[in-house]
Amino acid sequence: MKVVIVDDTHINLVLMSRLMEKLEDVSTVAFQSAREALEWCRAHPYDLLILDYMMPDINGLEFMAGLDPDLRARPPVLMVTASQDVEIRHRALENGANDFLIKPIDKVEFLARTRNMLELRRATVALQSRASWLASEVAKATAALRAREQETIVLLCRASEYRDPETGAHIQRMAHYSRLIAAELGMSEEEQEHILNAAPMHDIGKVGTPDTILLKPGRLNPDEMEVMRQHALIGYNILKSSETRMLQLAAEIAYSHHERYDGSGYPNGLKGEAIPLAGRIVAVADVFDALTNVRPYKTAWSLDAARNFLLENSGSHFDPNCVEALMRRWSDVLAIRERLDDSAAQDAA
């Protein structure tokens, strides 16, 4: 344990340092200058501060005022003073002093009090170490849980890719666009990460859509469109029973990303902010990427055409805030398209 002793009288420093040497596993750092001691304490770890009250440059109260304001994080302070003034003691206690000694120092009392304070410090440090260890273990367990969640997501997405003509690159791109929008809307890092990981499952319900409809070239007729629209509910039913936040969000996205801001979407005809924010975000990201890539029923649109479509349908099909968020990150959109184009995804596979 490291003990800092501050006293402007050399003989007092020598006396207290010699007494501390009687305690096991204790080293001392002594200062006659309170200002030098304060600078040292601010820069170095220590376990006990033995502090004189009456000093010429700064007194003990001023010294404590210059230490860490968080008293819970501060090592204990033993104030040594020749003053009997009760007000000084009260002020010292308010500023973080843990105990007092009156000069001239009684050796037995000095050793007993410093020994007790160091034992308390040892217990506090051990408790902090235990808390840090527990926090580390919780972080490891949480990371393992998230890894299993991510594995589940990947497997579910692979299952849908076997039946869905949309490429794996589309799923990656729209997920990253979704994260861009979430970030621009001020969502936390954790929420952005959830959006990124949950968005790829937006169309998982298509595993329940017949191939004759899912793979049909050209437009669907009204009856076929009704069957196709059921994928939103199917996806929700697949994911809704999970207790993890990630898959709950994925269920919410699967169910709501085909709703329209003006209430003309499906499956529930939700309008405006009644549509979950994650669904509104993914709607913009998904449609934008779908427009700019080939599908069995259409050719790819140009970037300008897709951008104009989003702007023209802002407030009707799409949440205006989500559209504006994507537009503000346009350079990032282009970077994602270049990094995650279909040919790159195929090479990676």
FIKOL-559752 format. One line per 4 residues: their letters; for each residue x, z, y of N, C-alpha, C, CB. Coordinates in pm, whole numbers. Each point is the difference from the previous one (the first is absolute). Glycine has a CB too. Example, Ala and Ser with C-alpha at 12.3 -4.5 7.8 and 13.67 -1.06 7.14 Angstrom:
! residues 2
as = 1319,780,-569,-89,0,119,90,0,120,-189,125,-117 ~ 154,-197,222,82,6,119,-77,73,109,118,-215,-63
This chain:
! residues 349
mkvv = 85,0,-119,-85,0,119,88,0,124,-184,122,-124 ~ 147,-199,223,82,-11,122,-67,82,111,84,-232,-67 ~ -6,323,126,-49,88,105,70,-33,131,-48,182,-169 ~ -28,-201,276,55,-27,132,-8,131,81,-70,-248,-8
ivdd = 183,288,67,5,121,80,37,-39,143,65,142,-201 ~ -147,-98,298,22,-36,141,5,129,81,-117,-225,-27 ~ 233,251,89,18,119,84,116,-28,95,-89,156,-181 ~ 73,-120,307,105,-31,97,117,97,-5,-175,-99,143
thin = 165,202,-227,109,97,-13,75,-24,-130,-129,170,136 ~ 259,-195,-126,80,-36,-116,-2,108,-108,144,-135,150 ~ -134,260,-112,5,107,-99,-129,10,-80,158,123,148 ~ -271,-152,-83,-128,0,-71,-6,-113,-103,-110,100,203
lvlm = 165,-215,-166,4,-112,-94,84,34,-122,-28,-160,191 ~ 142,222,-168,88,36,-110,-68,102,-91,202,-45,144 ~ -266,146,-82,-66,104,-79,-111,-58,-87,54,165,180 ~ -141,-244,-120,-114,-54,-76,46,-98,-106,-145,31,199
srlm = 248,-110,-169,53,-95,-99,58,75,-120,50,-166,183 ~ 23,275,-156,58,78,-109,-110,63,-86,204,46,141 ~ -308,3,-78,-111,60,-75,-69,-105,-88,-33,168,185 ~ 17,-288,-132,-67,-106,-78,83,-41,-122,-109,-82,211
ekle = 241,99,-202,86,-34,-114,-26,90,-120,172,-82,160 ~ -238,197,-137,-32,90,-109,-115,-52,-87,80,187,141 ~ -155,-283,-87,-112,-57,-74,47,-118,-84,-160,75,180 ~ 103,-90,-296,42,-105,-93,-52,-137,44,2,168,-186
dvst = 81,-271,167,-38,-139,28,-47,-21,144,-62,-24,-239 ~ 133,84,335,-34,-15,142,124,-42,76,-182,175,-18 ~ 168,-276,104,107,-40,92,-53,10,142,104,-155,-174 ~ -14,175,270,-43,19,138,63,-103,93,-28,243,-46
vafq = -44,-272,154,51,-82,110,-24,82,126,-46,-226,-119 ~ 151,260,193,-11,89,115,26,-74,131,72,191,-145 ~ -150,-153,249,12,-63,132,-4,108,108,-109,-212,-86 ~ 204,203,181,-9,83,120,-80,-70,109,221,104,-56
sare = -226,-236,49,-77,-77,99,-138,-32,-57,213,-99,95 ~ -316,146,-27,-137,-26,-46,-34,-149,7,-67,230,78 ~ 117,-299,24,-31,-143,13,62,-80,-115,-11,27,250 ~ 136,5,-285,63,-68,-113,-75,30,-130,222,11,117
alew = -264,115,-130,-74,38,-121,-133,-74,-9,108,226,8 ~ -175,-240,105,-129,-70,-1,17,-146,-41,-84,156,180 ~ 186,-221,-126,26,-139,-38,29,-10,-150,89,-48,231 ~ -11,143,-283,33,-1,-142,-126,20,-84,231,90,51
crah = -315,3,-14,-122,29,-77,-96,-119,0,24,242,58 ~ -26,-317,49,-86,-118,7,48,-111,-93,-54,59,235 ~ 183,-59,-268,59,-111,-76,31,35,-145,94,-80,212 ~ -98,209,-249,43,40,-134,-103,91,-66,239,-21,73
pydl = -247,16,-207,-88,93,-70,63,139,-9,-94,-192,-132 ~ 13,294,134,47,138,-17,-117,81,-55,170,-20,192 ~ -141,145,-230,-101,80,-70,-40,127,73,89,-91,-208 ~ -6,137,299,-32,120,77,75,-7,132,-38,138,-210
lild = -31,-101,318,60,4,133,0,145,48,-77,-238,54 ~ 197,293,-31,15,134,58,35,-21,146,75,107,-221 ~ -162,-64,311,6,-44,139,-1,119,96,-118,-213,-64 ~ 220,221,148,5,102,105,-102,-37,108,246,50,-47
ymmp = -306,51,109,-96,-28,106,69,-21,135,-170,135,-124 ~ 257,-41,163,63,-7,131,129,-79,-7,-102,220,62 ~ 99,-345,-9,118,-86,5,7,-66,135,-9,-41,-248 ~ 129,6,297,15,-47,139,-55,-140,27,200,141,9
ding = -190,-233,-103,-42,-137,29,-151,-17,-22,229,-84,-66 ~ -277,115,-53,-144,1,-26,-29,122,-88,-18,-256,17 ~ -96,320,6,-32,118,-80,-66,-40,-132,-25,136,211 ~ -1,-37,-295,-53,-28,-133,-135,-68,2,125,194,-79
lefm = -212,-158,175,-131,-62,8,12,-148,36,-100,221,67 ~ 187,-252,29,23,-139,39,60,-79,-116,31,71,240 ~ 57,-5,-316,61,-64,-117,-108,-41,-99,211,135,31 ~ -302,-42,-66,-105,-31,-98,-95,-108,52,16,235,-86
agld = -37,-238,216,-87,-103,57,59,-139,-19,-83,166,168 ~ 214,-173,-185,65,-130,-19,8,-45,-144,129,49,200 ~ -179,34,-294,2,-35,-142,-124,-80,-37,134,206,-51 ~ -143,-245,-76,-116,-74,-51,-128,74,36,138,-94,-190
pdlr = -233,29,259,-124,70,39,-90,35,-119,12,-122,215 ~ 10,58,-329,-78,31,-119,58,126,-65,-59,-247,-36 ~ -4,360,59,53,126,-50,4,5,-152,-86,110,204 ~ -4,-185,-270,-3,1,-146,124,-67,-59,-250,-2,8
arpp = 307,-93,66,118,-72,-50,130,67,43,-132,-211,5 ~ 123,309,84,119,61,57,51,114,-90,-80,-62,232 ~ 211,71,-257,55,114,-75,-26,131,74,177,-150,-98 ~ -173,264,29,-29,128,65,104,36,106,-110,75,-211
vlmv = 65,6,310,84,42,112,1,153,5,-51,-213,130 ~ 171,269,-129,18,144,19,55,22,140,42,38,-249 ~ -123,23,337,41,23,138,74,134,10,-197,-137,85 ~ 315,134,-23,79,120,22,1,29,150,145,-44,-207
tasq = -189,164,246,-11,29,142,26,147,28,-164,-187,23 ~ 215,214,96,18,138,44,-120,47,79,248,-34,6 ~ -343,-58,20,-116,34,81,-108,65,-83,54,-189,152 ~ -119,288,-94,-113,65,-65,-132,-53,56,140,206,-37
dvei = -134,-309,121,-118,-53,68,-97,-60,-102,138,-46,207 ~ -259,100,-215,-100,-47,-96,-46,-142,34,-76,237,-37 ~ 68,-269,164,-43,-134,41,96,-108,-51,-108,99,205 ~ 238,-68,-200,99,-95,-52,-22,-23,-149,166,75,174
rhra = -193,31,-247,-26,-14,-143,-124,-86,-26,105,225,-38 ~ -209,-201,116,-122,-80,-18,26,-147,26,-137,198,68 ~ 208,-226,39,31,-140,33,87,-64,-108,-15,55,245 ~ 110,23,-298,86,-52,-106,-82,-31,-125,193,132,91
leng = -285,-46,-127,-87,-25,-116,-82,-127,20,-11,246,-45 ~ -42,-264,166,-79,-119,30,84,-127,-11,-144,137,151 ~ 274,-126,-124,88,-117,-5,67,-21,-136,39,33,242 ~ -73,53,-340,48,-26,-135,98,99,-58,-37,-228,54
andf = 68,339,18,88,102,-58,-72,67,-117,113,38,225 ~ -39,-13,-332,-59,62,-119,28,149,-11,22,-218,-112 ~ 88,263,174,36,141,-10,93,35,115,-26,-4,-252 ~ 46,138,273,83,48,110,99,104,-49,-185,-45,161
likp = 299,51,-95,96,108,-17,42,48,138,82,-94,-223 ~ -68,226,238,41,57,127,148,34,-6,-232,92,40 ~ 304,-131,64,142,35,12,13,147,40,59,-239,62 ~ 45,308,-107,104,-47,-92,-56,-16,-142,174,115,140
idkv = -117,-215,-212,-52,-38,-131,33,107,-105,25,-242,61 ~ -128,279,-137,19,85,-117,31,-91,-119,-157,180,92 ~ 272,-162,-157,46,-90,-104,-98,-7,-117,233,49,67 ~ -283,66,-111,-91,2,-114,-128,-75,32,96,220,-75
efla = -151,-193,193,-124,-67,41,24,-150,16,-77,210,115 ~ 191,-247,-56,32,-141,20,4,-75,-133,131,60,205 ~ -59,-3,-303,11,-67,-129,-135,-7,-72,237,78,-17 ~ -315,27,26,-130,2,-67,-93,-106,59,29,245,-48
rtrn = -33,-253,179,-92,-95,64,45,-145,-21,-56,175,170 ~ 185,-201,-157,46,-138,-21,-16,-42,-146,164,28,188 ~ -140,67,-282,-18,-32,-141,-147,-36,-28,191,154,-60 ~ -282,-76,115,-142,-28,-21,-42,-134,61,-44,247,-2
mlel = 95,-277,120,-36,-126,66,57,-119,-77,-6,118,221 ~ 125,-105,-277,58,-109,-78,-74,-19,-132,222,46,106 ~ -268,64,-167,-79,-14,-122,-132,-72,30,104,211,-92 ~ -164,-178,205,-123,-69,41,28,-148,25,-87,212,101
rrat = 202,-239,-40,37,-140,26,20,-75,-131,107,68,216 ~ -40,-4,-314,19,-64,-130,-134,-34,-64,216,125,-30 ~ -309,-31,37,-132,-23,-59,-72,-114,71,-12,242,-66 ~ 25,-247,199,-66,-106,77,58,-136,-35,-43,162,186
valq = 176,-170,-194,66,-127,-34,-39,-44,-140,192,58,151 ~ -197,39,-244,-39,-33,-137,-142,-53,-5,156,175,-87 ~ -245,-114,167,-139,-45,5,-9,-140,59,-77,238,23 ~ 156,-264,83,1,-134,60,52,-104,-99,35,104,227
sras = 68,-65,-303,55,-92,-100,-104,-30,-107,232,89,42 ~ -304,16,-82,-106,-18,-99,-108,-93,53,47,228,-91 ~ -84,-208,219,-102,-85,60,48,-145,8,-85,196,133 ~ 213,-216,-99,55,-135,7,1,-64,-139,141,66,197
wlas = -105,15,-299,1,-52,-138,-140,-41,-43,196,146,-54 ~ -293,-62,86,-139,-31,-36,-46,-127,72,-48,246,-38 ~ 83,-258,167,-37,-120,75,63,-124,-62,-22,137,209 ~ 147,-123,-253,68,-112,-65,-68,-39,-130,214,74,105
evak = -254,27,-184,-68,-27,-126,-135,-65,23,119,193,-103 ~ -191,-146,205,-129,-61,33,19,-145,42,-90,225,71 ~ 195,-251,8,28,-137,44,31,-89,-120,87,87,220 ~ -10,-34,-318,31,-78,-119,-126,-31,-79,227,106,-9
ataa = -312,-4,-7,-124,-20,-76,-91,-99,71,18,233,-91 ~ -24,-223,225,-83,-92,77,53,-143,-13,-57,185,161 ~ 189,-200,-156,61,-134,-15,-31,-58,-137,183,65,159 ~ -176,21,-262,-31,-48,-135,-146,-42,-11,177,150,-93
lrar = -266,-73,155,-142,-34,-1,-25,-131,71,-57,243,-7 ~ 123,-261,122,-18,-125,74,56,-119,-79,13,128,216 ~ 96,-104,-288,56,-108,-82,-98,-40,-109,233,84,45 ~ -301,14,-105,-100,-32,-102,-120,-72,61,73,200,-133
eqet = -111,-156,253,-109,-70,70,38,-145,26,-71,216,106 ~ 196,-236,-58,46,-135,30,4,-86,-125,133,89,191 ~ -93,-28,-302,2,-73,-127,-140,-42,-39,202,129,-72 ~ -299,-40,91,-139,-33,-29,-47,-117,86,-43,239,-62
ivll = 81,-234,189,-39,-108,91,57,-134,-46,-9,165,189 ~ 137,-164,-224,66,-124,-43,-68,-56,-125,218,81,96 ~ -250,5,-191,-63,-46,-124,-140,-56,27,132,171,-128 ~ -207,-104,214,-133,-49,34,7,-136,70,-81,237,18
cras = 177,-248,73,15,-127,72,43,-112,-95,59,126,209 ~ 28,-95,-303,40,-102,-98,-119,-44,-82,231,97,-10 ~ -317,-3,-26,-119,-35,-78,-88,-96,78,9,221,-115 ~ -26,-195,244,-86,-88,80,65,-136,23,-97,201,112
eyrd = 231,-204,-102,69,-126,24,-17,-99,-116,166,125,140 ~ -186,-73,-262,-20,-89,-115,-128,-82,14,124,164,-143 ~ -219,-112,222,-128,-69,10,-24,-59,138,-88,153,-172 ~ 157,-101,272,-25,-41,138,98,-110,38,-87,231,59
petg = 39,-341,-1,91,-108,41,90,39,116,-170,-161,-79 ~ 143,272,148,86,42,108,135,44,-56,-201,70,138 ~ 307,-103,-67,135,29,-50,39,144,29,64,-239,34 ~ 40,283,-107,54,133,28,55,10,140,53,23,-240
ahiq = -2,-135,293,53,1,136,-111,27,101,180,-161,-70 ~ -300,106,44,-113,28,90,-27,149,5,-100,-225,-51 ~ 99,290,-63,-28,143,-6,104,78,78,-109,-30,-224 ~ 235,-8,210,106,69,73,-11,-24,151,147,-22,-200
rmah = -172,-104,237,-7,-31,142,-115,74,68,98,-225,-48 ~ -217,217,-11,-114,63,65,16,152,6,-145,-188,-79 ~ 216,245,-20,25,144,3,92,35,118,-29,12,-251 ~ 132,-95,273,91,27,112,-65,-28,134,192,-57,-149
ysrl = -279,-45,156,-76,-22,123,-88,122,28,1,-250,-38 ~ -61,305,-67,-86,117,16,79,116,57,-144,-77,-190 ~ 266,92,140,82,110,51,36,-22,147,92,38,-231 ~ -63,-162,268,29,-29,141,-116,43,89,144,-193,-70
iaae = -264,156,29,-119,34,79,-15,151,8,-111,-214,-69 ~ 126,282,-44,-13,146,-3,100,66,94,-81,-14,-236 ~ 205,-36,234,103,55,88,-36,-22,147,172,-41,-178 ~ -219,-79,209,-33,-32,139,-120,80,49,91,-230,-35
lgms = -178,271,-57,-115,83,36,35,147,10,-147,-166,-112 ~ 272,200,87,46,137,18,-18,90,-120,-53,-31,234 ~ 31,-27,-352,-13,82,-120,135,60,-38,-192,-142,-78 ~ 190,255,11,124,69,-37,76,-81,-104,-107,222,50
eeeq = 235,-187,-67,83,-66,-101,-61,13,-139,204,45,140 ~ -257,73,-170,-60,22,-131,-124,-89,-18,86,237,-1 ~ -168,-246,104,-119,-85,-7,38,-148,-13,-127,169,136 ~ 231,-209,-65,47,-138,-11,45,-31,-143,71,5,241
ehil = -1,90,-301,49,-19,-137,-116,-9,-98,210,124,58 ~ -313,-42,-36,-119,-7,-86,-67,-136,12,-32,248,26 ~ 20,-298,97,-60,-132,22,81,-107,-72,-91,74,223 ~ 222,-69,-207,89,-99,-64,-20,-3,-151,166,34,185
naap = -176,83,-246,-8,8,-146,-141,-22,-54,191,156,8 ~ -292,-125,71,-138,-14,-48,-56,-140,25,-33,242,43 ~ 77,-309,63,-54,-131,36,9,-104,-112,61,52,233 ~ 48,-55,-313,7,-102,-105,-113,5,-101,242,8,29
mhdi = -315,102,-36,-109,11,-98,-136,-38,59,129,179,-113 ~ -127,-243,230,-127,-29,67,-94,-86,-84,120,16,215 ~ -64,-108,-295,-83,-90,-82,9,29,-149,31,-173,175 ~ 2,297,-212,14,34,-141,-130,-25,-77,172,172,62
gkvg = -284,-166,9,-130,-22,-65,-19,-140,-53,-90,171,149 ~ 177,-264,-110,-13,-138,-49,30,-11,-149,63,-81,227 ~ -10,188,-288,19,-2,-145,-135,-11,-71,211,137,24 ~ -319,-103,47,-133,-9,-58,-76,-125,39,-3,243,0
tpdt = 69,-337,70,-64,-125,43,28,-110,-102,23,68,244 ~ -124,-140,-289,20,-107,-99,97,-107,52,-231,41,-88 ~ 311,-97,-3,97,-103,38,-67,-123,60,149,82,-180 ~ -268,-114,132,-68,-119,51,-27,11,150,-105,-33,-224
illk = 93,155,271,-22,23,143,131,27,72,-227,92,-51 ~ 310,-9,-9,125,40,63,94,-119,20,-25,226,-103 ~ 28,-317,7,93,-113,3,-65,-131,40,131,115,-173 ~ -254,-111,215,-73,-123,34,63,-68,123,-212,99,-97
pgrl = 245,-227,88,46,-73,119,-120,-30,90,193,-102,-130 ~ -173,109,259,-111,-27,90,-83,124,28,-5,-233,-85 ~ -100,213,163,-85,109,44,-91,50,-111,7,-94,230 ~ -41,223,-226,-94,59,-94,-141,-19,51,172,168,-73
npde = -266,-186,-22,-140,-5,41,-51,142,22,-37,-216,-129 ~ -83,233,185,-49,135,33,-2,95,-119,-137,-105,175 ~ 96,59,-293,-3,88,-117,142,42,-41,-212,-111,-77 ~ 303,15,81,139,31,-34,62,96,102,21,-224,-111
mevm = -57,203,237,52,88,105,-50,143,-20,9,-195,158 ~ -132,209,-202,-55,134,-26,78,70,-111,-227,-79,74 ~ 263,4,-178,80,57,-109,140,36,52,-130,-136,-171 ~ 189,47,250,133,25,54,2,127,84,44,-247,0
rqha = -149,268,78,-5,116,89,-4,133,-76,-115,-143,167 ~ 79,137,-290,-6,124,-79,139,61,-22,-205,-87,-113 ~ 312,10,139,133,53,-26,32,120,89,72,-228,-68 ~ -136,236,185,24,115,87,-48,129,-66,-22,-149,203
ligy = -98,146,-260,-53,118,-68,76,28,-130,-225,-48,99 ~ 262,-59,-172,75,19,-125,134,68,29,-112,-205,-101 ~ 181,159,205,127,60,36,-16,146,39,80,-222,75 ~ -186,251,0,-26,138,40,-24,88,-122,-97,-80,217
nilk = 18,31,-311,-30,78,-120,124,23,-87,-232,-93,5 ~ 323,-4,-6,124,15,-77,86,113,56,-7,-244,-58 ~ 10,254,191,98,88,65,-56,134,48,114,-206,68 ~ -245,217,-54,-58,113,73,21,135,-67,-166,-158,85
sset = 186,162,-216,7,128,-71,135,69,11,-167,-89,-155 ~ 266,21,210,133,61,11,-2,115,100,107,-220,-58 ~ -27,322,33,12,113,90,115,-17,99,-97,145,-178 ~ 176,-250,163,114,-21,91,-45,-71,126,156,-10,-196
rmlq = -97,48,308,-34,-59,129,23,-151,0,59,216,111 ~ 49,-259,-177,35,-141,-2,-111,-85,-61,241,64,-16 ~ -288,-23,-103,-101,-80,-68,-138,18,61,133,18,-209 ~ -159,97,270,-125,18,74,-6,-97,118,-8,243,-68
laae = 122,-257,136,7,-95,112,-16,-142,-51,149,157,127 ~ -89,-187,-242,-13,-133,-58,-146,-30,-34,233,17,-93 ~ -305,83,43,-143,-17,-30,-78,-29,128,21,155,-199 ~ 12,-83,304,-66,-19,130,26,-141,53,24,245,49
iays = 99,-291,-63,35,-135,46,-72,-106,-83,225,85,76 ~ -223,-69,-208,-66,-97,-87,-147,-15,36,161,56,-184 ~ -223,55,220,-144,1,27,-36,-52,139,-18,192,-154 ~ 111,-181,249,-38,-24,139,71,-118,68,-44,239,11
hher = 141,-303,-76,78,-100,75,-75,-131,20,204,104,-91 ~ -322,-119,29,-82,-119,27,-116,30,95,63,-87,-226 ~ -69,210,277,-97,29,106,44,-70,128,-59,225,-106 ~ -38,-257,191,34,-66,127,-38,90,117,-34,-227,-105
ydgs = 110,215,211,-16,89,114,-140,-7,60,243,-26,46 ~ -307,-91,-56,-135,-14,56,-110,38,-98,89,-181,145 ~ -52,227,-265,-99,44,-98,-46,-107,-96,-70,161,165 ~ 127,-282,-159,-46,-110,-86,79,-11,-131,-68,-120,207
gypn = 156,216,-234,82,-7,-121,-68,62,-121,199,5,144 ~ -122,13,-251,-52,58,-123,103,100,-54,-134,-211,-53 ~ 92,302,-35,-128,8,-74,-107,82,70,131,-25,-206 ~ -98,98,315,-97,93,58,-44,-34,142,102,171,-143
glkg = -50,-280,199,-41,-38,135,37,102,105,-185,-125,-102 ~ 299,192,82,45,100,97,43,-69,129,74,153,-186 ~ -83,-77,297,27,-60,130,98,86,79,-228,-105,1 ~ 320,38,72,90,70,91,81,109,-68,-160,-49,181
eaip = 164,166,-117,82,108,-51,-62,71,-119,89,28,227 ~ -208,-70,-269,-55,50,-126,80,-54,-118,-229,15,105 ~ 298,-126,-83,90,-54,-102,127,84,1,-94,-237,25 ~ 141,287,-139,124,78,-1,115,-77,66,-77,114,-209
lagr = 160,-43,284,109,-65,73,91,-79,-94,-9,183,169 ~ 39,-127,-286,87,-72,-95,-61,-133,-39,86,219,-86 ~ -219,-223,68,-68,-125,-33,8,-100,112,-153,126,-146 ~ 140,-78,271,10,-90,116,141,-58,14,-181,132,115
ivav = 281,-49,-143,139,-45,8,27,-107,-105,70,226,85 ~ -107,-198,-209,28,-93,-109,-78,-129,17,44,194,-152 ~ -164,-188,209,-79,-122,22,78,-100,84,-211,134,-15 ~ 275,-87,121,79,-89,87,121,-54,-75,-77,128,203
advf = 151,-39,-267,123,-40,-70,-30,-97,-114,103,220,60 ~ -208,-193,-136,-34,-81,-117,-45,-140,41,-63,208,-124 ~ -28,-215,220,-53,-130,42,110,-85,63,-227,103,36 ~ 310,-40,47,108,-76,64,90,-65,-104,-8,156,196
dalt = 50,-79,-295,92,-57,-99,-71,-100,-89,133,211,4 ~ -259,-186,-38,-74,-95,-83,-15,-134,72,-124,190,-108 ~ 97,-186,238,-17,-125,75,127,-84,1,-169,114,142 ~ 283,-50,-135,126,-73,18,65,-40,-133,32,123,212
nvrp = -105,-106,-323,53,-38,-131,-105,-78,-80,151,202,3 ~ -101,-282,-97,-87,-88,-80,-86,85,-95,170,-188,15 ~ -297,149,-30,-91,59,-97,-66,-114,-78,-42,205,148 ~ -17,-179,-264,-64,-108,-77,-106,-75,81,43,132,-208
ykta = -100,-64,307,-111,-59,75,41,-47,140,-153,147,-128 ~ 283,-139,165,39,-38,135,151,-25,10,-191,134,90 ~ 228,-207,15,141,-17,32,44,112,94,-18,-251,-31 ~ 148,262,50,52,105,89,-22,-38,146,171,62,-173
wsld = -211,37,254,-13,-20,143,137,21,66,-242,76,-6 ~ 257,-132,125,120,26,79,-7,142,56,22,-245,58 ~ 92,297,-20,3,135,58,-83,8,128,228,33,-98 ~ -220,-136,180,-77,0,125,-149,0,-28,186,-121,114
aarn = -228,41,-212,-142,-6,-33,-49,135,-52,23,-245,-52 ~ 56,308,-35,-40,130,-54,-3,105,110,99,-62,-221 ~ -2,56,309,4,96,111,-122,-17,90,251,0,-7 ~ -284,-124,38,-118,-26,84,-128,46,-69,119,-195,102
flle = -125,179,-236,-119,45,-75,-18,151,16,30,-188,-166 ~ 78,262,154,-10,145,17,-49,35,141,185,32,-168 ~ -128,-97,267,-38,30,138,-144,-40,29,237,-33,67 ~ -279,-82,-119,-137,-47,23,-104,89,-68,88,-232,20
nsgs = -49,294,-131,-94,83,-75,23,150,22,-11,-182,-170 ~ 94,214,267,21,139,38,-128,55,63,248,-42,35 ~ -297,151,-88,-125,59,50,-121,-42,-81,100,4,224 ~ -87,-111,-304,-110,-41,-88,39,27,-145,-75,-179,165
hfdp = 171,102,-216,49,24,-136,97,119,-1,-27,-245,-54 ~ 115,252,154,111,95,-4,-8,105,109,139,-178,-100 ~ -80,294,72,16,105,100,98,-51,106,-47,185,-171 ~ 7,-191,298,89,-52,105,133,77,8,-203,-70,127
ncve = 199,201,-147,123,78,8,100,-40,-108,-131,189,97 ~ 79,-221,-215,89,-40,-110,58,-138,26,-134,140,-160 ~ 54,-230,215,49,-134,32,109,9,107,-224,-101,-59 ~ 196,178,165,97,13,108,129,64,-51,-187,20,166
almr = 175,76,-257,119,66,-56,88,-101,-73,-129,215,-23 ~ 67,-303,-56,77,-101,-72,64,-98,97,-154,24,-197 ~ 82,-62,302,55,-94,97,122,59,72,-229,-98,31 ~ 224,228,-4,112,64,69,125,5,-87,-162,135,130
rwsd = 146,-146,-260,114,4,-92,28,-139,-59,-52,241,-54 ~ 25,-345,131,7,-136,-53,139,-35,-52,-179,-64,160 ~ 283,106,-90,136,-31,-47,25,64,-137,81,-15,240 ~ -136,134,-262,14,65,-131,-81,-74,-107,36,221,115
vlai = -152,-274,-76,-81,-79,-92,79,-120,-50,-210,73,117 ~ 275,-142,-26,78,-118,-37,117,38,-91,-66,-111,216 ~ 127,225,-189,112,46,-83,-46,32,-142,113,92,205 ~ -231,-33,-217,-55,31,-132,-32,-128,-76,-95,215,88
rerl = 38,-313,-20,-32,-128,-65,126,-68,-53,-198,-26,152 ~ 304,33,-74,124,-64,-43,62,75,-118,38,-82,235 ~ -44,214,-230,64,81,-105,-80,-3,-129,96,147,176 ~ -228,-161,-168,-85,11,-118,-79,-129,-22,-17,247,36
ddsa = 84,-361,-26,-73,-124,-28,-18,-15,-151,93,-108,210 ~ -181,16,-252,-35,-13,-142,120,-37,-86,-228,-65,69 ~ 317,-20,-18,113,-43,-80,96,116,-24,-24,-232,93 ~ 41,319,9,86,116,-15,-56,95,-103,74,-24,236
aqda = -207,41,-236,-64,88,-96,18,-52,-141,-166,68,172 ~ 155,-201,-190,17,-59,-133,143,16,-49,-182,-164,50 ~ 279,147,43,140,18,-39,27,143,-44,66,-181,160 ~ -128,278,-85,18,141,-33,-60,32,-135,-3,56,242
a = -111,-121,-274,-65,24,-128,85,-55,-113,-225,-7,109
